[in-house]
Amino acid sequence: MAQKGRLAIIAGGGELPHIGMSEALAAGEDPLFLGLIESDFSPREHSARTIPVHITQVGKILKTIQKEKITRILMLGKVRKDLLFQKLKFDLKALAILAKTINRNDYPIFLAIADEFEAMGVKVISQKIYLKSLLLPEGRYTPKKFGSQELKDIDFGMFYAEKMADLDIGQMVVVCDESVIAVEAVEGTDETIKRGGLYTKKKGDAVVCKSPKAKQDDRFDLPTIGIHTFQMMLESGCKTLCIREGETLVVDPKDAIEFATKHKLNFCVIGKSGSKVLNGKQKKVP
């Protein structure tokens, strides 16, 4: 059931904004895309519901929100982290927000922007509200059971992935034989997987681990994987992907898992039970 007031989706690249739009429409919402021009966002069939906005022109975004009587904001999709290091022309409002942040990492910036929305009476809502179908319960989703070393690497890698997320460095590490091979930073997931595979390709046992913070703010930047993640692993020689239950979005989960299975990649979701349950019965997508 739709909530009171109009919903706007501040949309970056990828599938998540469109999944969120579909789910919101199905719930009876009258949603609007604020499509970020600097991202790879495309309105597709929703051009009539889309207002293009510049990520650097925060003042105009706030005026648009007021004009369209927006009461809730959903932030979805990819925005390249390196944009902050480009020669972009920020408006005065954007500069004022940046000046309030303790650093230029993602989370302080998201918080400062959310504070501006809240001051207008506009609530930034959880990404999970319209993306529940992309959250998988714990278990192993591909056929092959894990060996003892793989289970050790999963526990080891998820521990360090969470620590890197807590430090606002990145959400992913690649590990092998209980050694950290690659850590995600501004370059993003694809390059991290490539780098991890480069150093472990001969062995072929690299484990890719993606995790949110220990206390993730689910309004912003939930970890996300999909078929493209498995394609990068296949190309790079990484073997296993592990994510955290209830905190990581899986885009088109059935297709992604079918791809992984076909190419003999391993995929698991770790929860409160830890790796000890991963060698139970293979889980199916609900």
C-alpha positions, -999 to 999 in steps of 0.1 A, spaced: 0 0 0 13 34 -9 24 57 19 12 93 23 29 119 0 48 115 -33 79 94 -37 110 105 -57 138 81 -66 171 98 -70 184 75 -97 220 65 -107 230 38 -132 221 1 -132 189 -19 -126 181 -9 -91 162 23 -98 140 5 -123 133 -23 -99 124 2 -73 102 21 -97 83 -11 -107 78 -21 -71 66 14 -61 41 15 -89 28 -20 -80 23 -7 -44 1 22 -57 27 49 -55 30 79 -80 68 79 -81 91 102 -99 127 97 -111 153 124 -105 177 110 -130 214 119 -123 228 131 -156 264 123 -145 255 86 -140 246 60 -165 209 64 -157 184 59 -185 146 65 -180 137 37 -204 99 35 -206 95 60 -177 106 92 -195 72 109 -185 81 103 -149 117 115 -152 133 149 -144 170 150 -153 191 166 -126 228 173 -122 245 158 -91 264 190 -86 233 213 -86 219 204 -52 200 237 -50 180 229 -81 173 194 -68 159 208 -36 137 232 -56 125 204 -78 115 184 -47 95 213 -33 78 220 -67 68 183 -71 56 180 -35 79 152 -27 77 139 9 99 108 6 132 100 -12 146 67 -23 183 68 -34 191 40 -58 217 32 -84 254 36 -92 272 69 -91 309 68 -98 330 76 -68 356 93 -88 332 121 -98 344 140 -67 378 141 -82 367 155 -115 365 192 -125 328 196 -117 311 229 -111 292 225 -78 266 250 -69 267 270 -36 243 245 -19 265 215 -29 296 233 -17 279 241 16 270 205 21 305 193 13 319 218 37 299 202 65 313 167 59 342 153 79 357 139 47 348 131 11 339 95 17 304 83 6 287 80 39 294 115 54 282 130 21 250 109 21 243 119 57 248 156 50 224 154 19 198 135 40 200 162 67 191 188 40 161 167 29 150 162 65 152 199 72 126 203 44 103 177 59 114 151 33 123 116 46 150 95 30 136 59 32 153 25 34 164 9 1 149 -23 14 113 -11 13 109 -16 -25 138 -41 -30 128 -69 -5 127 -94 -34 164 -90 -39 174 -100 -4 183 -138 -1 183 -159 31 216 -176 42 227 -208 24 246 -221 -6 229 -214 -39 252 -234 -62 256 -272 -63 293 -277 -52 299 -281 -15 328 -262 0 361 -277 11 376 -268 45 400 -242 30 371 -225 11 351 -223 43 381 -207 61 385 -182 33 348 -173 34 349 -166 71 382 -148 68 371 -127 38 338 -117 52 355 -105 84 378 -82 64 351 -71 40 331 -58 69 361 -41 84 369 -23 51 332 -12 49 333 0 85 363 22 75 344 36 44 371 22 21 350 -2 1 326 -32 5 346 -59 -12 378 -79 -7 392 -108 -27 410 -135 -6 429 -167 -11 445 -191 14 435 -167 42 453 -137 27 437 -105 14 446 -102 -23 426 -71 -33 406 -44 -15 379 -23 -31 383 15 -30 374 42 -55 380 20 -85 349 -1 -78 339 -38 -79 350 -47 -114 385 -36 -110 388 -52 -76 378 -85 -90 402 -82 -119 430 -74 -96 422 -103 -72 420 -127 -101 453 -114 -116 472 -127 -85 453 -159 -80 445 -171 -115 469 -200 -115 455 -213 -83 419 -206 -93 405 -205 -57 400 -168 -51 370 -159 -29 352 -126 -35 335 -113 -3 311 -84 -3 298 -69 30 281 -38 44 292 -21 76 285 -38 109 258 -12 114 248 -3 78 225 26 72 201 9 48 190 43 33 223 44 14 246 23 -7 236 -13 2 260 -38 -14 247 -51 -47 257 -80 -69 243 -95 -101 251 -115 -132 277 -89 -142 296 -97 -109 297 -134 -119 308 -124 -155 337 -105 -141 346 -134 -118 346 -158 -147 368 -135 -168 392 -129 -140 395 -164 -126 378 -159 -93 358 -189 -81 335 -181 -52 313 -152 -42 300 -147 -7 276 -119 5 258 -111 38 222 -122 45 196 -95 45 221 -67 37 231 -73 1 209 -69 -30 210 -95 -57 198 -82 -90 178 -108 -111 188 -135 -86 175 -165 -106 194 -155 -138 225 -146 -118 226 -180 -100 218 -199 -132 249 -182 -148 271 -190 -118 259 -227 -119 264 -230 -156 300 -217 -154 309 -237 -122 312 -207 -100 302 -209 -63 277 -185 -46 267 -184 -10 249 -161 15 263 -160 50 241 -152 80 242 -154 118 249 -191 116 283 -185 98 299 -208 73 289 -240 92 255 -241 74 268 -235 39 274 -272 31 238 -281 39 211 -286 12 215 -263 -18 191 -233 -14 167 -222 -42 157 -186 -49 123 -180 -32 
